[in-house]
């Protein structure tokens, strides 16, 4: 056993909603996947498929043999977007070290080692994970930073959502005409 294991710095993981302290540094980043609910992904995929099939049929009628644009599979939609997770270490005025997770990215010039910062945090669903950084204010420059991560709607994309809306409209119209 070496000295680093004997005198390892104690890191506090769960802290209050606001942590004020000095920026110690970033730890190595990794990616995490946003979970997508299967029923929602399936509904969007199926209704968009109706619109794409109608579009392909119209395209075939207009110009013989043309193929529509590429489309993501259901497996790709269900997988969800990935976002960058960077553990951040902060040290308060009592010398206690806190670890919080930064989801997304901050500008390179946002933080320098030793900067006085105020971090607003929120608890994550998994209690084993450190709190998530919601907003960070660099008190040296008085600059606020809010990291942005991909959402379910940005993952699905406007094109697929428009197709799903059109497909739902067509399916509803066909169902209403059939039930008469």
C-alpha positions in Angstrom: 0.0 0.0 0.0 1.5 3.4 -1.0 1.1 6.8 0.6 -1.5 8.0 -1.9 -3.9 5.3 -0.6 -3.2 6.1 3.0 -3.8 9.9 2.6 -6.5 9.9 -0.1 -8.4 13.2 -0.2 -12.0 12.7 1.0 -14.5 13.9 -1.7 -18.1 14.8 -0.7 -20.6 13.8 -3.3 -24.0 15.0 -2.1 -24.1 18.6 -1.2 -26.8 21.3 -0.9 -28.4 23.1 -3.8 -25.7 25.8 -3.8 -21.9 25.2 -3.4 -19.6 28.2 -3.2 -15.9 27.4 -3.5 -12.8 27.4 -5.6 -12.6 25.5 -8.9 -10.1 22.6 -8.5 -10.4 21.0 -11.9 -12.1 18.7 -14.3 -11.8 14.9 -14.2 -11.8 12.8 -17.4 -15.1 13.1 -19.4 -17.2 10.3 -20.6 -20.5 9.9 -22.5 -23.9 8.9 -21.1 -27.1 8.1 -23.0 -30.4 9.8 -22.6 -33.1 7.2 -22.1 -36.0 7.3 -24.6 -39.4 5.8 -23.7 -40.1 2.9 -26.1 -43.9 3.6 -26.4 -43.2 7.2 -27.4 -40.4 6.3 -29.8 -42.7 3.6 -31.4 -45.6 5.9 -31.8 -43.5 8.6 -33.5 -41.8 6.0 -35.6 -45.0 4.4 -36.8 -46.8 7.6 -37.6 -43.8 9.0 -39.4 -43.7 5.7 -41.4 -47.2 6.4 -42.7 -46.1 9.9 -43.9 -42.9 8.5 -45.4 -44.8 5.7 -47.3 -47.2 8.3 -48.7 -44.3 10.5 -49.7 -42.5 7.6 -51.3 -45.6 6.7 -53.2 -46.1 10.3 -54.5 -42.4 10.5 -55.4 -42.7 7.3 -57.4 -45.7 8.5 -59.2 -44.1 11.9 -60.1 -40.7 10.5 -61.1 -40.5 6.8 -61.8 -38.0 5.0 -59.6 -36.7 7.8 -57.2 -36.0 6.7 -53.6 -36.7 8.9 -50.6 -34.0 10.2 -48.1 -32.3 8.0 -45.6 -34.1 7.3 -42.4 -33.0 6.2 -39.0 -34.2 2.8 -37.8 -36.4 2.2 -34.7 -33.3 0.8 -32.9 -31.5 4.1 -33.5 -34.5 6.1 -32.2 -34.9 4.0 -29.2 -31.2 4.2 -28.3 -31.3 8.0 -27.5 -28.7 10.7 -27.8 -25.5 10.7 -25.9 -24.2 13.6 -23.9 -20.9 14.5 -22.4 -20.5 14.1 -18.6 -17.5 15.7 -16.9 -17.0 15.4 -13.2 -16.0 18.7 -11.7 -14.2 19.2 -8.3 -14.8 22.3 -6.1 -13.2 23.1 -2.7 -15.1 25.3 -0.2 -13.5 27.7 2.3 -13.3 24.9 4.9 -11.1 22.9 2.6 -13.8 20.3 1.8 -13.8 18.9 -1.7 -17.0 18.4 -3.6 -17.6 16.5 -6.8 -20.5 17.5 -9.1 -21.3 16.3 -12.6 -21.4 18.7 -15.6 -23.7 17.5 -18.3 -22.9 19.0 -21.7 -20.1 21.4 -22.3 -18.8 24.8 -21.0 -16.6 27.2 -23.0 -12.8 26.5 -22.6 -12.3 30.0 -21.1 -15.1 29.6 -18.6 -13.0 28.4 -15.7 -9.4 28.5 -14.5 -8.0 26.6 -11.6 -8.6 28.6 -8.4 -11.5 30.6 -9.7 -14.1 31.4 -7.1 -17.4 29.9 -8.3 -21.0 29.4 -7.2 -22.5 26.2 -8.4 -26.3 25.6 -8.4 -26.9 21.8 -8.3 -29.9 19.4 -8.6 -30.1 15.8 -7.4 -30.1 13.1 -10.0 -32.6 10.2 -10.2 -29.8 7.7 -9.2 -28.8 8.5 -5.6 -25.4 6.8 -6.3 -24.4 9.6 -8.8 -23.1 13.0 -7.7 -25.4 16.0 -7.9 -25.7 17.6 -11.4 -24.5 21.1 -12.1 -27.5 23.2 -13.2 -25.8 26.6 -13.4 -22.4 27.9 -12.6 -21.4 31.5 -11.9 -17.7 32.4 -12.1 -17.5 35.0 -9.3 -14.2 36.2 -10.6 -15.8 37.4 -13.9 -19.4 37.4 -12.8 -20.2 35.3 -15.9 -23.1 32.8 -15.5 -22.9 29.5 -17.4 -25.7 27.0 -18.1 -24.6 23.7 -19.7 -27.0 22.4 -22.4 -27.6 18.7 -23.2 -29.6 17.0 -26.0 -33.2 16.4 -25.3 -35.6 13.8 -26.6 -37.1 16.3 -29.0 -33.7 17.4 -30.4 -32.9 13.6 -30.8 -36.0 12.9 -32.8 -35.6 16.0 -34.9 -38.1 18.4 -36.5 -38.3 16.4 -39.8 -39.3 13.2 -38.1 -41.8 15.1 -35.8 -43.4 16.8 -38.8 -43.6 13.4 -40.6 -45.2 11.9 -37.5 -47.8 14.7 -37.3 -48.6 14.3 -40.9 -48.8 10.5 -40.5 -51.1 10.9 -37.5 -53.4 13.2 -39.4 -53.6 10.9 -42.4 -54.2 7.9 -40.2 -57.0 9.7 -38.3 -58.6 10.8 -41.6 -58.5 7.3 -43.0 -59.9 5.9 -39.7 -62.7 8.5 -39.6 -63.6 7.7 -43.3 -63.6 4.0 -42.6 -65.8 4.2 -39.5 -68.6 6.1 -41.4 
